[in-house]
């Protein structure tokens, strides 16, 4: 399963696969972005990255999981059926009987163990810390 370092990494992959359009024109978070996205979704369009949103320094990524292809890319599989097969094999797993069967289960268990989130001490999401009266979500573009 392909893991992305962060959202920027996934955005780069979308761009490389021609699954992303960067919208550089200034747009409003008040109904304009959602209207544009709605039209794009109905036409089977790409993910949209609005880089210039009125009243906010935060860009808006929308429709990035809006197709089977993009959802598969996000999950690091060729087909969404792969995820279903993996889940089914885990649900139908039987307790191993002997030592050899236990050894044969190790690769499956290693895959399962690697799928859990990892706790880290620092991350890019911690680069900007707002405290006191500056601690507010009002800087985010609310659609």
N, CA, C and O atoms as CSV, one atom per row, in Angstrom:
chain,resi,resn,atom,element,x,y,z
A,1,UNK,N,N,0.846,-1.173,0.000
A,1,UNK,CA,C,0.000,0.000,0.000
A,1,UNK,C,C,0.892,1.237,0.000
A,1,UNK,O,O,1.810,1.351,0.812
A,2,UNK,N,N,0.617,2.156,-0.912
A,2,UNK,CA,C,1.424,3.370,-0.997
A,2,UNK,C,C,0.978,4.361,0.070
A,2,UNK,O,O,-0.210,4.653,0.206
A,3,UNK,N,N,1.929,4.863,0.812
A,3,UNK,CA,C,1.618,5.854,1.832
A,3,UNK,C,C,2.112,7.209,1.342
A,3,UNK,O,O,3.163,7.310,0.710
A,4,UNK,N,N,1.360,8.220,1.636
A,4,UNK,CA,C,1.757,9.582,1.295
A,4,UNK,C,C,2.371,10.216,2.534
A,4,UNK,O,O,1.927,9.970,3.656
A,5,UNK,N,N,3.376,11.019,2.323
A,5,UNK,CA,C,4.038,11.695,3.432
A,5,UNK,C,C,3.070,12.665,4.098
A,5,UNK,O,O,2.999,12.748,5.324
A,6,UNK,N,N,2.319,13.404,3.266
A,6,UNK,CA,C,1.360,14.375,3.768
A,6,UNK,C,C,0.396,14.732,2.635
A,6,UNK,O,O,0.462,14.156,1.550
A,7,UNK,N,N,-0.487,15.673,2.894
A,7,UNK,CA,C,-1.469,16.070,1.884
A,7,UNK,C,C,-0.783,16.681,0.667
A,7,UNK,O,O,-1.248,16.497,-0.457
A,8,UNK,N,N,0.312,17.404,0.873
A,8,UNK,CA,C,1.052,17.984,-0.260
A,8,UNK,C,C,1.530,16.888,-1.206
A,8,UNK,O,O,1.493,17.050,-2.426
A,9,UNK,N,N,1.970,15.791,-0.645
A,9,UNK,CA,C,2.436,14.651,-1.436
A,9,UNK,C,C,1.287,14.083,-2.270
A,9,UNK,O,O,1.465,13.783,-3.451
A,10,UNK,N,N,0.122,13.938,-1.664
A,10,UNK,CA,C,-1.043,13.433,-2.395
A,10,UNK,C,C,-1.457,14.419,-3.484
A,10,UNK,O,O,-1.815,14.004,-4.586
A,11,UNK,N,N,-1.412,15.709,-3.193
A,11,UNK,CA,C,-1.752,16.729,-4.194
A,11,UNK,C,C,-0.790,16.637,-5.380
A,11,UNK,O,O,-1.213,16.761,-6.530
A,12,UNK,N,N,0.485,16.425,-5.114
A,12,UNK,CA,C,1.470,16.261,-6.196
A,12,UNK,C,C,1.127,15.065,-7.067
A,12,UNK,O,O,1.219,15.128,-8.293
A,13,UNK,N,N,0.730,13.969,-6.420
A,13,UNK,CA,C,0.350,12.776,-7.193
A,13,UNK,C,C,-0.883,13.056,-8.040
A,13,UNK,O,O,-0.938,12.659,-9.204
A,14,UNK,N,N,-1.877,13.739,-7.464
A,14,UNK,CA,C,-3.063,14.095,-8.244
A,14,UNK,C,C,-2.665,14.923,-9.459
A,14,UNK,O,O,-3.154,14.694,-10.565
A,15,UNK,N,N,-1.779,15.879,-9.244
A,15,UNK,CA,C,-1.336,16.747,-10.327
A,15,UNK,C,C,-0.596,15.951,-11.403
A,15,UNK,O,O,-0.821,16.161,-12.595
A,16,UNK,N,N,0.277,15.049,-10.990
A,16,UNK,CA,C,1.033,14.223,-11.944
A,16,UNK,C,C,0.129,13.320,-12.769
A,16,UNK,O,O,0.443,12.992,-13.913
A,17,UNK,N,N,-0.990,12.922,-12.185
A,17,UNK,CA,C,-1.935,12.032,-12.869
A,17,UNK,C,C,-3.024,12.823,-13.612
A,17,UNK,O,O,-3.993,12.235,-14.092
A,18,UNK,N,N,-2.869,14.136,-13.706
A,18,UNK,CA,C,-3.867,15.010,-14.348
A,18,UNK,C,C,-5.246,14.878,-13.703
A,18,UNK,O,O,-6.269,14.917,-14.387
A,19,UNK,N,N,-5.260,14.723,-12.397
A,19,UNK,CA,C,-6.501,14.589,-11.637
A,19,UNK,C,C,-6.749,15.818,-10.767
A,19,UNK,O,O,-7.581,15.776,-9.861
A,20,UNK,N,N,-6.037,16.910,-11.031
A,20,UNK,CA,C,-6.164,18.119,-10.219
A,20,UNK,C,C,-6.092,19.347,-11.108
A,20,UNK,O,O,-5.277,19.422,-12.027
A,21,UNK,N,N,-6.960,20.308,-10.817
A,21,UNK,CA,C,-6.888,21.617,-11.460
A,21,UNK,C,C,-6.676,22.640,-10.356
A,21,UNK,O,O,-7.419,22.685,-9.376
A,22,UNK,N,N,-5.643,23.463,-10.537
A,22,UNK,CA,C,-5.389,24.562,-9.605
A,22,UNK,C,C,-6.179,25.773,-10.076
A,22,UNK,O,O,-6.046,26.211,-11.218
A,23,UNK,N,N,-7.000,26.305,-9.184
A,23,UNK,CA,C,-7.800,27.492,-9.497
A,23,UNK,C,C,-7.099,28.671,-8.826
A,23,UNK,O,O,-7.093,28.792,-7.601
A,24,UNK,N,N,-6.509,29.538,-9.651
A,24,UNK,CA,C,-5.747,30.657,-9.108
A,24,UNK,C,C,-6.599,31.920,-8.978
A,24,UNK,O,O,-6.215,32.851,-8.271
A,25,UNK,N,N,-7.753,31.961,-9.652
A,25,UNK,CA,C,-8.639,33.133,-9.561
A,25,UNK,C,C,-9.175,33.261,-8.137
A,25,UNK,O,O,-9.424,32.255,-7.472
A,26,UNK,N,N,-9.350,34.479,-7.677
A,26,UNK,CA,C,-9.875,34.733,-6.329
A,26,UNK,C,C,-11.331,34.283,-6.283
A,26,UNK,O,O,-12.129,34.649,-7.146
A,27,UNK,N,N,-11.671,33.486,-5.272
A,27,UNK,CA,C,-13.033,32.967,-5.118
A,27,UNK,C,C,-13.512,33.190,-3.693
A,27,UNK,O,O,-12.720,33.402,-2.775
A,28,UNK,N,N,-14.820,33.138,-3.533
A,28,UNK,CA,C,-15.432,33.299,-2.218
A,28,UNK,C,C,-15.767,31.930,-1.632
A,28,UNK,O,O,-16.240,31.038,-2.336
A,29,UNK,N,N,-15.515,31.779,-0.337
A,29,UNK,CA,C,-15.886,30.540,0.351
A,29,UNK,C,C,-17.393,30.487,0.573
A,29,UNK,O,O,-17.946,29.429,0.873
A,30,UNK,N,N,-18.045,31.620,0.427
A,30,UNK,CA,C,-19.484,31.713,0.643
A,30,UNK,C,C,-20.223,31.324,-0.633
A,30,UNK,O,O,-20.592,32.195,-1.420
A,31,UNK,N,N,-20.438,30.055,-0.844
A,31,UNK,CA,C,-21.224,29.458,-1.910
A,31,UNK,C,C,-20.525,29.371,-3.271
A,31,UNK,O,O,-20.927,28.548,-4.093
A,32,UNK,N,N,-19.508,30.174,-3.541
A,32,UNK,CA,C,-18.870,30.128,-4.855
A,32,UNK,C,C,-18.060,28.844,-5.044
A,32,UNK,O,O,-18.199,28.172,-6.066
A,33,UNK,N,N,-17.228,28.501,-4.082
A,33,UNK,CA,C,-16.421,27.282,-4.197
A,33,UNK,C,C,-17.317,26.056,-4.318
A,33,UNK,O,O,-17.071,25.182,-5.149
A,34,UNK,N,N,-18.349,25.993,-3.497
A,34,UNK,CA,C,-19.227,24.816,-3.535
A,34,UNK,C,C,-19.988,24.729,-4.858
A,34,UNK,O,O,-20.241,23.629,-5.351
A,35,UNK,N,N,-20.349,25.854,-5.429
A,35,UNK,CA,C,-21.048,25.847,-6.722
A,35,UNK,C,C,-20.122,25.351,-7.824
A,35,UNK,O,O,-20.520,24.530,-8.650
A,36,UNK,N,N,-18.900,25.843,-7.840
A,36,UNK,CA,C,-17.924,25.403,-8.845
A,36,UNK,C,C,-17.648,23.910,-8.674
A,36,UNK,O,O,-17.608,23.165,-9.653
A,37,UNK,N,N,-17.461,23.480,-7.436
A,37,UNK,CA,C,-17.186,22.062,-7.161
A,37,UNK,C,C,-18.366,21.192,-7.558
A,37,UNK,O,O,-18.170,20.111,-8.115
A,38,UNK,N,N,-19.577,21.634,-7.287
A,38,UNK,CA,C,-20.776,20.879,-7.648
A,38,UNK,C,C,-20.829,20.649,-9.155
A,38,UNK,O,O,-21.117,19.543,-9.611
A,39,UNK,N,N,-20.556,21.681,-9.909
A,39,UNK,CA,C,-20.560,21.538,-11.370
A,39,UNK,C,C,-19.466,20.580,-11.839
A,39,UNK,O,O,-19.680,19.770,-12.741
A,40,UNK,N,N,-18.293,20.684,-11.215
A,40,UNK,CA,C,-17.191,19.792,-11.592
A,40,UNK,C,C,-17.533,18.337,-11.283
A,40,UNK,O,O,-17.268,17.452,-12.096
A,41,UNK,N,N,-18.120,18.086,-10.114
A,41,UNK,CA,C,-18.487,16.724,-9.723
A,41,UNK,C,C,-19.518,16.151,-10.691
A,41,UNK,O,O,-19.388,15.009,-11.131
A,42,UNK,N,N,-20.522,16.924,-11.018
A,42,UNK,CA,C,-21.585,16.443,-11.908
A,42,UNK,C,C,-21.074,16.126,-13.307
A,42,UNK,O,O,-21.687,15.340,-14.029
A,43,UNK,N,N,-19.954,16.732,-13.695
A,43,UNK,CA,C,-19.361,16.462,-15.004
A,43,UNK,C,C,-18.230,15.437,-14.918
A,43,UNK,O,O,-17.529,15.190,-15.900
A,44,UNK,N,N,-18.059,14.839,-13.726
A,44,UNK,CA,C,-16.989,13.863,-13.545
A,44,UNK,C,C,-15.616,14.506,-13.576
A,44,UNK,O,O,-14.636,13.884,-13.986
A,45,UNK,N,N,-15.553,15.752,-13.141
A,45,UNK,CA,C,-14.324,16.530,-13.216
A,45,UNK,C,C,-13.282,16.174,-12.182
A,45,UNK,O,O,-13.482,15.289,-11.349
A,46,UNK,N,N,-12.165,16.878,-12.249
A,46,UNK,CA,C,-11.025,16.594,-11.378
A,46,UNK,C,C,-11.183,17.194,-9.984
A,46,UNK,O,O,-12.155,17.889,-9.690
A,47,UNK,N,N,-10.207,16.906,-9.144
A,47,UNK,CA,C,-10.114,17.581,-7.851
A,47,UNK,C,C,-9.760,19.038,-8.131
A,47,UNK,O,O,-9.128,19.347,-9.141
A,48,UNK,N,N,-10.166,19.923,-7.238
A,48,UNK,CA,C,-9.927,21.352,-7.423
A,48,UNK,C,C,-9.166,21.897,-6.221
A,48,UNK,O,O,-9.522,21.628,-5.073
A,49,UNK,N,N,-8.118,22.663,-6.496
A,49,UNK,CA,C,-7.370,23.321,-5.440
A,49,UNK,C,C,-7.523,24.826,-5.629
A,49,UNK,O,O,-6.921,25.419,-6.524
A,50,UNK,N,N,-8.343,25.433,-4.765
A,50,UNK,CA,C,-8.567,26.876,-4.805
A,50,UNK,C,C,-7.457,27.529,-3.996
A,50,UNK,O,O,-7.401,27.394,-2.774
A,51,UNK,N,N,-6.578,28.236,-4.691
A,51,UNK,CA,C,-5.385,28.791,-4.045
A,51,UNK,C,C,-5.596,30.174,-3.455
A,51,UNK,O,O,-4.814,30.612,-2.611
A,52,UNK,N,N,-6.650,30.872,-3.892
A,52,UNK,CA,C,-6.868,32.247,-3.442
A,52,UNK,C,C,-8.319,32.412,-2.990
A,52,UNK,O,O,-9.212,32.644,-3.804
A,53,UNK,N,N,-8.534,32.289,-1.696
A,53,UNK,CA,C,-9.887,32.343,-1.134
A,53,UNK,C,C,-10.057,33.657,-0.380
A,53,UNK,O,O,-9.239,34.010,0.469
A,54,UNK,N,N,-11.134,34.377,-0.703
A,54,UNK,CA,C,-11.405,35.654,-0.030
A,54,UNK,C,C,-11.383,35.508,1.480
A,54,UNK,O,O,-12.001,34.596,2.030
A,55,UNK,N,N,-10.680,36.398,2.144
A,55,UNK,CA,C,-10.672,36.441,3.603
A,55,UNK,C,C,-9.891,35.353,4.289
A,55,UNK,O,O,-9.998,35.188,5.505
A,56,UNK,N,N,-9.091,34.590,3.523
A,56,UNK,CA,C,-8.338,33.498,4.141
A,56,UNK,C,C,-7.007,33.303,3.428
A,56,UNK,O,O,-6.901,33.502,2.217
A,57,UNK,N,N,-6.012,32.918,4.182
A,57,UNK,CA,C,-4.712,32.585,3.588
A,57,UNK,C,C,-4.600,31.073,3.365
A,57,UNK,O,O,-3.566,30.581,2.911
A,58,UNK,N,N,-5.660,30.351,3.684
A,58,UNK,CA,C,-5.660,28.889,3.587
A,58,UNK,C,C,-6.314,28.463,2.278
A,58,UNK,O,O,-7.453,28.842,2.009
A,59,UNK,N,N,-5.613,27.683,1.464
A,59,UNK,CA,C,-6.225,27.183,0.229
A,59,UNK,C,C,-7.257,26.104,0.539
A,59,UNK,O,O,-7.271,25.551,1.639
A,60,UNK,N,N,-8.119,25.808,-0.428
A,60,UNK,CA,C,-9.169,24.802,-0.248
A,60,UNK,C,C,-9.017,23.717,-1.315
A,60,UNK,O,O,-9.022,24.008,-2.512
A,61,UNK,N,N,-8.884,22.471,-0.875
A,61,UNK,CA,C,-8.856,21.311,-1.760
A,61,UNK,C,C,-10.212,20.637,-1.652
A,61,UNK,O,O,-10.691,20.345,-0.557
A,62,UNK,N,N,-10.823,20.396,-2.801
A,62,UNK,CA,C,-12.162,19.798,-2.791
A,62,UNK,C,C,-12.255,18.759,-3.912
A,62,UNK,O,O,-11.584,18.884,-4.937
A,63,UNK,N,N,-13.076,17.752,-3.715
A,63,UNK,CA,C,-13.331,16.702,-4.694
A,63,UNK,C,C,-12.119,15.788,-4.894
A,63,UNK,O,O,-12.010,15.129,-5.928
A,64,UNK,N,N,-11.217,15.743,-3.927
A,64,UNK,CA,C,-10.022,14.916,-4.078
A,64,UNK,C,C,-10.313,13.425,-3.933
A,64,UNK,O,O,-9.490,12.597,-4.324
A,65,UNK,N,N,-11.463,13.075,-3.382
A,65,UNK,CA,C,-11.877,11.665,-3.326
A,65,UNK,C,C,-13.112,11.449,-4.201
A,65,UNK,O,O,-13.865,10.497,-3.995
A,66,UNK,N,N,-13.312,12.322,-5.162
A,66,UNK,CA,C,-14.557,12.355,-5.934
A,66,UNK,C,C,-14.675,11.378,-7.081
A,66,UNK,O,O,-15.646,11.444,-7.835
A,67,UNK,N,N,-13.733,10.481,-7.243
A,67,UNK,CA,C,-13.848,9.459,-8.284
A,67,UNK,C,C,-13.239,8.168,-7.758
A,67,UNK,O,O,-12.466,8.172,-6.800
A,68,UNK,N,N,-13.594,7.083,-8.390
A,68,UNK,CA,C,-13.043,5.786,-7.995
A,68,UNK,C,C,-11.530,5.787,-8.161
A,68,UNK,O,O,-10.811,5.231,-7.331
A,69,UNK,N,N,-11.044,6.412,-9.233
A,69,UNK,CA,C,-9.602,6.461,-9.469
A,69,UNK,C,C,-8.895,7.226,-8.353
A,69,UNK,O,O,-7.884,6.760,-7.827
A,70,UNK,N,N,-9.419,8.400,-7.987
A,70,UNK,CA,C,-8.773,9.200,-6.946
A,70,UNK,C,C,-8.874,8.532,-5.578
A,70,UNK,O,O,-7.949,8.634,-4.773
A,71,UNK,N,N,-9.974,7.855,-5.309
A,71,UNK,CA,C,-10.115,7.132,-4.044
A,71,UNK,C,C,-9.103,5.983,-3.999
A,71,UNK,O,O,-8.482,5.747,-2.963
A,72,UNK,N,N,-8.937,5.279,-5.098
A,72,UNK,CA,C,-7.953,4.200,-5.162
A,72,UNK,C,C,-6.542,4.745,-4.979
A,72,UNK,O,O,-5.721,4.142,-4.288
A,73,UNK,N,N,-6.263,5.898,-5.607
A,73,UNK,CA,C,-4.946,6.528,-5.440
A,73,UNK,C,C,-4.705,6.865,-3.971
A,73,UNK,O,O,-3.619,6.623,-3.444
A,74,UNK,N,N,-5.706,7.414,-3.320
A,74,UNK,CA,C,-5.567,7.808,-1.916
A,74,UNK,C,C,-5.297,6.600,-1.030
A,74,UNK,O,O,-4.542,6.692,-0.062
A,75,UNK,N,N,-5.908,5.476,-1.356
A,75,UNK,CA,C,-5.750,4.272,-0.551
A,75,UNK,C,C,-4.565,3.415,-0.994
A,75,UNK,O,O,-4.247,2.408,-0.361
A,76,UNK,N,N,-3.909,3.827,-2.096
A,76,UNK,CA,C,-2.725,3.113,-2.564
A,76,UNK,C,C,-3.015,1.757,-3.168
A,76,UNK,O,O,-2.231,0.821,-3.011
A,77,UNK,N,N,-4.149,1.644,-3.866
A,77,UNK,CA,C,-4.507,0.380,-4.505
A,77,UNK,C,C,-4.879,0.634,-5.964
A,77,UNK,O,O,-5.179,1.762,-6.353
A,78,UNK,N,N,-4.854,-0.428,-6.760
A,78,UNK,CA,C,-5.267,-0.313,-8.162
A,78,UNK,C,C,-6.792,-0.274,-8.281
A,78,UNK,O,O,-7.349,0.387,-9.156
A,79,UNK,N,N,-7.447,-1.002,-7.376
A,79,UNK,CA,C,-8.907,-1.122,-7.412
A,79,UNK,C,C,-9.442,-1.108,-5.980
A,79,UNK,O,O,-8.803,-1.629,-5.066
A,80,UNK,N,N,-10.607,-0.515,-5.798
A,80,UNK,CA,C,-11.206,-0.485,-4.458
A,80,UNK,C,C,-11.564,-1.888,-3.972
A,80,UNK,O,O,-11.680,-2.126,-2.770
A,81,UNK,N,N,-11.737,-2.810,-4.911
A,81,UNK,CA,C,-12.024,-4.198,-4.532
A,81,UNK,C,C,-10.880,-4.807,-3.731
A,81,UNK,O,O,-11.098,-5.712,-2.925
A,82,UNK,N,N,-9.649,-4.311,-3.950
A,82,UNK,CA,C,-8.498,-4.811,-3.189
A,82,UNK,C,C,-8.701,-4.583,-1.693
A,82,UNK,O,O,-8.369,-5.443,-0.877
A,83,UNK,N,N,-9.243,-3.431,-1.342
A,83,UNK,CA,C,-9.480,-3.113,0.071
A,83,UNK,C,C,-10.501,-4.088,0.649
A,83,UNK,O,O,-10.319,-4.608,1.750
A,84,UNK,N,N,-11.569,-4.331,-0.096
A,84,UNK,CA,C,-12.586,-5.276,0.348
A,84,UNK,C,C,-12.009,-6.665,0.546
A,84,UNK,O,O,-12.340,-7.348,1.515
A,85,UNK,N,N,-11.144,-7.085,-0.375
A,85,UNK,CA,C,-10.514,-8.409,-0.270
A,85,UNK,C,C,-9.620,-8.495,0.963
A,85,UNK,O,O,-9.598,-9.512,1.656
A,86,UNK,N,N,-8.878,-7.411,1.230
A,86,UNK,CA,C,-8.008,-7.400,2.416
A,86,UNK,C,C,-8.825,-7.507,3.699
A,86,UNK,O,O,-8.478,-8.263,4.607
A,87,UNK,N,N,-9.903,-6.749,3.763
A,87,UNK,CA,C,-10.754,-6.773,4.953
A,87,UNK,C,C,-11.382,-8.153,5.117
A,87,UNK,O,O,-11.435,-8.695,6.222
A,88,UNK,N,N,-11.857,-8.715,4.006
A,88,UNK,CA,C,-12.474,-10.039,4.056
A,88,UNK,C,C,-11.479,-11.090,4.539
A,88,UNK,O,O,-11.831,-11.948,5.348
A,89,UNK,N,N,-10.235,-11.031,4.050
A,89,UNK,CA,C,-9.252,-12.034,4.469
A,89,UNK,C,C,-8.921,-11.897,5.953
A,89,UNK,O,O,-8.649,-12.891,6.626
A,90,UNK,N,N,-8.944,-10.657,6.463
A,90,UNK,CA,C,-8.699,-10.465,7.897
A,90,UNK,C,C,-9.873,-10.970,8.734
A,90,UNK,O,O,-9.681,-11.539,9.809
A,91,UNK,N,N,-11.078,-10.758,8.234
A,91,UNK,CA,C,-12.265,-11.180,8.985
A,91,UNK,C,C,-12.418,-12.702,8.985
A,91,UNK,O,O,-12.976,-13.277,9.919
A,92,UNK,N,N,-11.922,-13.341,7.941
A,92,UNK,CA,C,-12.049,-14.796,7.839
A,92,UNK,C,C,-10.806,-15.528,8.344
A,92,UNK,O,O,-10.656,-16.732,8.134
A,93,UNK,N,N,-9.927,-14.797,9.003
A,93,UNK,CA,C,-8.696,-15.398,9.498
A,93,UNK,C,C,-9.012,-16.364,10.640
A,93,UNK,O,O,-9.764,-16.044,11.560
A,94,UNK,N,N,-8.424,-17.538,10.554
A,94,UNK,CA,C,-8.618,-18.532,11.601
A,94,UNK,C,C,-7.355,-18.638,12.442
A,94,UNK,O,O,-6.251,-18.377,11.964
A,95,UNK,N,N,-7.528,-19.014,13.671
A,95,UNK,CA,C,-6.388,-19.175,14.570
A,95,UNK,C,C,-5.483,-20.271,14.029
A,95,UNK,O,O,-5.959,-21.342,13.654
A,96,UNK,N,N,-4.185,-20.012,13.987
A,96,UNK,CA,C,-3.260,-21.020,13.458
A,96,UNK,C,C,-3.167,-22.225,14.402
A,96,UNK,O,O,-3.227,-22.093,15.624
A,97,UNK,N,N,-3.019,-23.394,13.790
A,97,UNK,CA,C,-2.949,-24.611,14.591
A,97,UNK,C,C,-1.547,-24.919,15.067
A,97,UNK,O,O,-1.323,-25.121,16.260
A,98,UNK,N,N,-0.609,-24.956,14.151
A,98,UNK,CA,C,0.749,-25.340,14.518
A,98,UNK,C,C,1.741,-24.208,14.320
A,98,UNK,O,O,1.389,-23.098,13.921
A,99,UNK,N,N,2.982,-24.528,14.610
A,99,UNK,CA,C,4.061,-23.542,14.520
A,99,UNK,C,C,4.236,-23.027,13.091
A,99,UNK,O,O,4.418,-21.827,12.881
A,100,UNK,N,N,4.180,-23.929,12.109
A,100,UNK,CA,C,4.348,-23.539,10.710
A,100,UNK,C,C,3.228,-22.592,10.272
A,100,UNK,O,O,3.486,-21.614,9.571
A,101,UNK,N,N,2.015,-22.867,10.672
A,101,UNK,CA,C,0.881,-21.990,10.335
A,101,UNK,C,C,1.060,-20.608,10.965
A,101,UNK,O,O,0.714,-19.595,10.358
A,102,UNK,N,N,1.600,-20.572,12.179
A,102,UNK,CA,C,1.871,-19.294,12.838
A,102,UNK,C,C,2.907,-18.496,12.057
A,102,UNK,O,O,2.761,-17.288,11.869
A,103,UNK,N,N,3.945,-19.174,11.608
A,103,UNK,CA,C,4.971,-18.508,10.804
A,103,UNK,C,C,4.390,-17.970,9.500
A,103,UNK,O,O,4.761,-16.884,9.055
A,104,UNK,N,N,3.493,-18.716,8.897
A,104,UNK,CA,C,2.891,-18.298,7.628
A,104,UNK,C,C,1.982,-17.090,7.812
A,104,UNK,O,O,1.709,-16.373,6.849
A,105,UNK,N,N,1.513,-16.854,9.024
A,105,UNK,CA,C,0.635,-15.703,9.291
A,105,UNK,C,C,1.416,-14.410,9.515
A,105,UNK,O,O,0.834,-13.326,9.451
A,106,UNK,N,N,2.708,-14.501,9.774
A,106,UNK,CA,C,3.495,-13.312,10.093
A,106,UNK,C,C,3.400,-12.199,9.045
A,106,UNK,O,O,3.218,-11.044,9.429
A,107,UNK,N,N,3.514,-12.483,7.741
A,107,UNK,CA,C,3.407,-11.392,6.767
A,107,UNK,C,C,2.054,-10.665,6.829
A,107,UNK,O,O,1.989,-9.442,6.703
A,108,UNK,N,N,0.984,-11.436,7.024
A,108,UNK,CA,C,-0.352,-10.838,7.133
A,108,UNK,C,C,-0.442,-9.948,8.373
A,108,UNK,O,O,-0.975,-8.840,8.318
A,109,UNK,N,N,0.080,-10.443,9.476
A,109,UNK,CA,C,0.044,-9.677,10.718
A,109,UNK,C,C,0.922,-8.426,10.627
A,109,UNK,O,O,0.581,-7.388,11.196
A,110,UNK,N,N,2.038,-8.519,9.923
A,110,UNK,CA,C,2.915,-7.354,9.741
A,110,UNK,C,C,2.200,-6.276,8.937
A,110,UNK,O,O,2.298,-5.091,9.257
A,111,UNK,N,N,1.474,-6.687,7.885
A,111,UNK,CA,C,0.691,-5.721,7.090
A,111,UNK,C,C,-0.368,-5.063,7.963
A,111,UNK,O,O,-0.571,-3.851,7.898
A,112,UNK,N,N,-1.032,-5.858,8.767
A,112,UNK,CA,C,-2.070,-5.326,9.644
A,112,UNK,C,C,-1.472,-4.340,10.643
A,112,UNK,O,O,-2.037,-3.269,10.863
A,113,UNK,N,N,-0.358,-4.679,11.239
A,113,UNK,CA,C,0.284,-3.811,12.231
A,113,UNK,C,C,0.728,-2.493,11.611
A,113,UNK,O,O,0.679,-1.455,12.271
A,114,UNK,N,N,1.158,-2.517,10.358
A,114,UNK,CA,C,1.632,-1.285,9.711
A,114,UNK,C,C,0.488,-0.370,9.289
A,114,UNK,O,O,0.729,0.771,8.895
A,115,UNK,N,N,-0.735,-0.844,9.363
A,115,UNK,CA,C,-1.866,-0.019,8.926
A,115,UNK,C,C,-2.380,0.925,10.017
A,115,UNK,O,O,-3.174,1.822,9.733
A,116,UNK,N,N,-1.939,0.733,11.246
A,116,UNK,CA,C,-2.395,1.596,12.331
A,116,UNK,C,C,-1.648,2.921,12.304
A,116,UNK,O,O,-0.493,2.967,11.880
A,117,UNK,N,N,-2.292,4.008,12.752
A,117,UNK,CA,C,-1.609,5.307,12.792
A,117,UNK,C,C,-0.398,5.261,13.715
A,117,UNK,O,O,-0.365,4.521,14.698
A,118,UNK,N,N,0.590,6.070,13.372
A,118,UNK,CA,C,1.796,6.149,14.187
A,118,UNK,C,C,1.812,7.482,14.923
A,118,UNK,O,O,1.464,8.513,14.348
A,119,UNK,N,N,2.204,7.466,16.163
A,119,UNK,CA,C,2.326,8.686,16.951
A,119,UNK,C,C,3.722,9.251,16.747
A,119,UNK,O,O,4.717,8.538,16.873
A,120,UNK,N,N,3.784,10.546,16.427
A,120,UNK,CA,C,5.076,11.205,16.233
A,120,UNK,C,C,5.160,12.417,17.148
A,120,UNK,O,O,4.138,12.941,17.589
A,121,UNK,N,N,6.366,12.856,17.430
A,121,UNK,CA,C,6.557,14.014,18.313
A,121,UNK,C,C,6.402,15.336,17.571
A,121,UNK,O,O,5.919,16.313,18.144
A,122,UNK,N,N,6.809,15.380,16.295
A,122,UNK,CA,C,6.663,16.601,15.502
A,122,UNK,C,C,6.080,16.245,14.143
A,122,UNK,O,O,6.284,15.144,13.631
A,123,UNK,N,N,5.345,17.201,13.566
A,123,UNK,CA,C,4.741,17.007,12.256
A,123,UNK,C,C,4.490,18.366,11.622
A,123,UNK,O,O,4.407,19.369,12.331
A,124,UNK,N,N,4.367,18.421,10.285
A,124,UNK,CA,C,4.126,19.697,9.615
A,124,UNK,C,C,2.874,20.419,10.124
A,124,UNK,O,O,2.814,21.648,10.093
A,125,UNK,N,N,1.880,19.666,10.590
A,125,UNK,CA,C,0.658,20.306,11.087
A,125,UNK,C,C,0.902,21.072,12.382
A,125,UNK,O,O,0.037,21.820,12.839
A,126,UNK,N,N,2.083,20.884,12.972
A,126,UNK,CA,C,2.416,21.582,14.221
A,126,UNK,C,C,3.345,22.776,13.988
A,126,UNK,O,O,3.832,23.379,14.944
A,127,UNK,N,N,3.592,23.120,12.716
A,127,UNK,CA,C,4.493,24.223,12.411
A,127,UNK,C,C,3.938,25.570,12.869
A,127,UNK,O,O,4.686,26.458,13.277
A,128,UNK,N,N,2.632,25.703,12.795
A,128,UNK,CA,C,1.999,26.953,13.212
A,128,UNK,C,C,1.129,26.654,14.425
A,128,UNK,O,O,0.209,25.839,14.359
A,129,UNK,N,N,1.428,27.314,15.516
A,129,UNK,CA,C,0.669,27.120,16.752
A,129,UNK,C,C,0.044,28.454,17.126
A,129,UNK,O,O,0.740,29.460,17.270
A,130,UNK,N,N,-1.264,28.453,17.279
A,130,UNK,CA,C,-1.985,29.666,17.679
A,130,UNK,C,C,-2.387,29.520,19.140
A,130,UNK,O,O,-2.981,28.523,19.548
A,131,UNK,N,N,-2.045,30.542,19.911
A,131,UNK,CA,C,-2.334,30.493,21.338
A,131,UNK,C,C,-3.061,31.753,21.780
A,131,UNK,O,O,-3.069,32.769,21.085
A,132,UNK,N,N,-3.673,31.656,22.960
A,132,UNK,CA,C,-4.351,32.819,23.550
A,132,UNK,C,C,-5.473,33.329,22.677
A,132,UNK,O,O,-6.258,32.546,22.143
A,133,UNK,N,N,-5.552,34.650,22.528
A,133,UNK,CA,C,-6.638,35.249,21.735
A,133,UNK,C,C,-6.489,34.940,20.243
A,133,UNK,O,O,-7.444,35.098,19.482
A,134,UNK,N,N,-5.307,34.505,19.821
A,134,UNK,CA,C,-5.077,34.146,18.418
A,134,UNK,C,C,-5.582,32.732,18.114
A,134,UNK,O,O,-5.658,32.341,16.950
A,135,UNK,N,N,-5.926,31.965,19.152
A,135,UNK,CA,C,-6.392,30.586,18.981
A,135,UNK,C,C,-7.861,30.609,18.563
A,135,UNK,O,O,-8.769,30.635,19.394
A,136,UNK,N,N,-8.058,30.597,17.256
A,136,UNK,CA,C,-9.406,30.654,16.707
A,136,UNK,C,C,-9.427,29.925,15.377
A,136,UNK,O,O,-8.415,29.855,14.680
A,137,UNK,N,N,-10.568,29.389,15.035
A,137,UNK,CA,C,-10.716,28.722,13.740
A,137,UNK,C,C,-11.256,29.660,12.667
A,137,UNK,O,O,-11.509,29.236,11.540
A,138,UNK,N,N,-11.433,30.933,13.014
A,138,UNK,CA,C,-12.027,31.887,12.072
A,138,UNK,C,C,-11.163,32.156,10.849
A,138,UNK,O,O,-11.665,32.682,9.856
A,139,UNK,N,N,-9.885,31.814,10.889
A,139,UNK,CA,C,-9.021,32.018,9.724
A,139,UNK,C,C,-9.265,30.977,8.638
A,139,UNK,O,O,-8.839,31.158,7.497
A,140,UNK,N,N,-9.951,29.882,8.989
A,140,UNK,CA,C,-10.241,28.825,8.021
A,140,UNK,C,C,-11.392,29.237,7.106
A,140,UNK,O,O,-12.363,29.832,7.573
A,141,UNK,N,N,-11.300,28.934,5.821
A,141,UNK,CA,C,-12.407,29.229,4.912
A,141,UNK,C,C,-13.535,28.217,5.108
A,141,UNK,O,O,-13.407,27.055,4.721
A,142,UNK,N,N,-14.615,28.651,5.696
A,142,UNK,CA,C,-15.753,27.766,5.951
A,142,UNK,C,C,-16.685,27.820,4.740
A,142,UNK,O,O,-17.185,28.882,4.368
A,143,UNK,N,N,-16.905,26.658,4.138
A,143,UNK,CA,C,-17.737,26.608,2.932
A,143,UNK,C,C,-19.196,26.523,3.304
A,143,UNK,O,O,-20.055,26.472,2.424
